[in-house]
Amino acid sequence: HEMNRMAADEYTKADGALNRVYKKLMTHLEKPRAAKLKETQLAWIKFRDLQADFAAAEMEGGSAEPLLRFGALTSMTEERTKQLQNALDIAAPEEASS
């Protein structure tokens, strides 16, 4: 149970970082591009959640199921954060990695 809690905490941190970068990026985009990012992000969230469910299904019903789900959520969220940070670095170089 402790490992599952720690994995959940790691995901929560990763999700917070993603949301901070996303919000910053949105403030630097023109409305049409911001709308496209929002649409893309909603689709990505759905994909991320389905992919995490797929990963967790390997241990469906087992005590490690949440660990696999949170691990997948965390790694995909960290990767997406890097993608959005790269876009922010281009859109607002003055805010790079701040």
C-alpha positions as a LaTeX table, in Angstrom:
\begin{tabular}{lrrr}
\hline
Residue & $x$ (\AA) & $y$ (\AA) & $z$ (\AA) \\
\hline
His1 & 0.00 & 0.00 & 0.00 \\
Glu2 & 2.87 & 2.35 & 0.79 \\
Met3 & 4.34 & 1.90 & $-2.69$ \\
Asn4 & 0.95 & 2.70 & $-4.25$ \\
Arg5 & 0.67 & 5.84 & $-2.13$ \\
Met6 & 4.16 & 6.96 & $-3.12$ \\
Ala7 & 3.37 & 6.32 & $-6.79$ \\
Ala8 & 0.18 & 8.36 & $-6.44$ \\
Asp9 & 2.17 & 11.20 & $-4.85$ \\
Glu10 & 4.67 & 11.14 & $-7.73$ \\
Tyr11 & 1.84 & 11.37 & $-10.23$ \\
Thr12 & 0.29 & 14.28 & $-8.32$ \\
Lys13 & 3.60 & 16.16 & $-8.51$ \\
Ala14 & 3.98 & 15.42 & $-12.22$ \\
Asp15 & 0.42 & 16.53 & $-12.90$ \\
Gly16 & 0.96 & 19.78 & $-11.01$ \\
Ala17 & 4.07 & 20.52 & $-13.07$ \\
Leu18 & 2.18 & 19.77 & $-16.28$ \\
Asn19 & $-0.66$ & 22.10 & $-15.32$ \\
Arg20 & 1.75 & 24.95 & $-14.48$ \\
Val21 & 3.53 & 24.69 & $-17.85$ \\
Tyr22 & 0.23 & 24.31 & $-19.74$ \\
Lys23 & $-1.24$ & 27.43 & $-18.12$ \\
Lys24 & 1.91 & 29.46 & $-18.82$ \\
Leu25 & 1.97 & 28.33 & $-22.43$ \\
Met26 & $-1.71$ & 29.19 & $-22.92$ \\
Thr27 & $-1.03$ & 32.80 & $-21.90$ \\
His28 & 1.52 & 33.14 & $-24.72$ \\
Leu29 & $-0.59$ & 31.77 & $-27.57$ \\
Glu30 & $-2.97$ & 33.59 & $-29.87$ \\
Lys31 & $-6.61$ & 32.50 & $-29.45$ \\
Pro32 & $-6.75$ & 30.11 & $-32.45$ \\
Arg33 & $-3.55$ & 28.34 & $-31.42$ \\
Ala34 & $-4.62$ & 28.24 & $-27.75$ \\
Ala35 & $-7.89$ & 26.59 & $-28.83$ \\
Lys36 & $-5.92$ & 23.96 & $-30.75$ \\
Leu37 & $-3.71$ & 23.31 & $-27.74$ \\
Lys38 & $-6.75$ & 22.91 & $-25.51$ \\
Glu39 & $-8.30$ & 20.44 & $-27.96$ \\
Thr40 & $-5.01$ & 18.57 & $-28.22$ \\
Gln41 & $-4.57$ & 18.47 & $-24.46$ \\
Leu42 & $-8.06$ & 17.07 & $-23.89$ \\
Ala43 & $-7.39$ & 14.33 & $-26.44$ \\
Trp44 & $-3.99$ & 13.64 & $-24.86$ \\
Ile45 & $-5.56$ & 13.30 & $-21.38$ \\
Lys46 & $-8.02$ & 10.75 & $-22.72$ \\
Phe47 & $-5.19$ & 8.82 & $-24.41$ \\
Arg48 & $-3.02$ & 9.00 & $-21.27$ \\
Asp49 & $-5.79$ & 7.64 & $-19.08$ \\
Leu50 & $-6.64$ & 4.83 & $-21.50$ \\
Gln51 & $-2.97$ & 3.91 & $-21.87$ \\
Ala52 & $-2.57$ & 3.84 & $-18.08$ \\
Asp53 & $-5.61$ & 1.54 & $-17.85$ \\
Phe54 & $-4.01$ & $-0.73$ & $-20.45$ \\
Ala55 & $-0.73$ & $-0.82$ & $-18.52$ \\
Ala56 & $-2.52$ & $-1.54$ & $-15.24$ \\
Ala57 & $-4.57$ & $-4.35$ & $-16.79$ \\
Glu58 & $-1.44$ & $-6.50$ & $-16.68$ \\
Met59 & $-2.09$ & $-6.85$ & $-12.94$ \\
Glu60 & $-5.86$ & $-6.35$ & $-12.97$ \\
Gly61 & $-7.31$ & $-7.01$ & $-9.55$ \\
Gly62 & $-3.87$ & $-7.35$ & $-7.99$ \\
Ser63 & $-2.25$ & $-5.15$ & $-5.40$ \\
Ala64 & 0.23 & $-3.86$ & $-8.00$ \\
Glu65 & $-2.49$ & $-2.63$ & $-10.37$ \\
Pro66 & $-2.49$ & 0.94 & $-8.94$ \\
Leu67 & 1.31 & 0.99 & $-9.01$ \\
Leu68 & 1.33 & 0.20 & $-12.72$ \\
Arg69 & $-1.41$ & 2.76 & $-13.41$ \\
Phe70 & 0.32 & 5.56 & $-11.50$ \\
Gly71 & 3.67 & 4.66 & $-13.03$ \\
Ala72 & 2.23 & 4.97 & $-16.53$ \\
Leu73 & 0.40 & 8.19 & $-15.67$ \\
Thr74 & 3.56 & 9.70 & $-14.22$ \\
Ser75 & 5.89 & 8.81 & $-17.07$ \\
Met76 & 3.47 & 9.99 & $-19.76$ \\
Thr77 & 2.73 & 13.19 & $-17.84$ \\
Glu78 & 6.42 & 13.98 & $-17.42$ \\
Glu79 & 6.98 & 13.43 & $-21.15$ \\
Arg80 & 4.04 & 15.68 & $-22.03$ \\
Thr81 & 5.38 & 18.36 & $-19.68$ \\
Lys82 & 8.67 & 18.31 & $-21.59$ \\
Gln83 & 6.78 & 18.72 & $-24.87$ \\
Leu84 & 4.81 & 21.68 & $-23.55$ \\
Gln85 & 7.92 & 23.20 & $-21.97$ \\
Asn86 & 9.64 & 23.04 & $-25.37$ \\
Ala87 & 6.67 & 24.84 & $-26.92$ \\
Leu88 & 6.80 & 27.46 & $-24.14$ \\
Asp89 & 10.54 & 27.94 & $-24.67$ \\
Ile90 & 9.79 & 28.77 & $-28.30$ \\
Ala91 & 6.71 & 30.92 & $-27.63$ \\
Ala92 & 8.23 & 32.82 & $-24.72$ \\
Pro93 & 12.01 & 32.37 & $-24.55$ \\
Glu94 & 12.18 & 34.93 & $-21.74$ \\
Glu95 & 10.28 & 32.46 & $-19.52$ \\
Ala96 & 12.35 & 29.44 & $-20.44$ \\
Ser97 & 12.28 & 26.94 & $-17.58$ \\
Ser98 & 11.06 & 29.48 & $-15.08$ \\
\hline
\end{tabular}
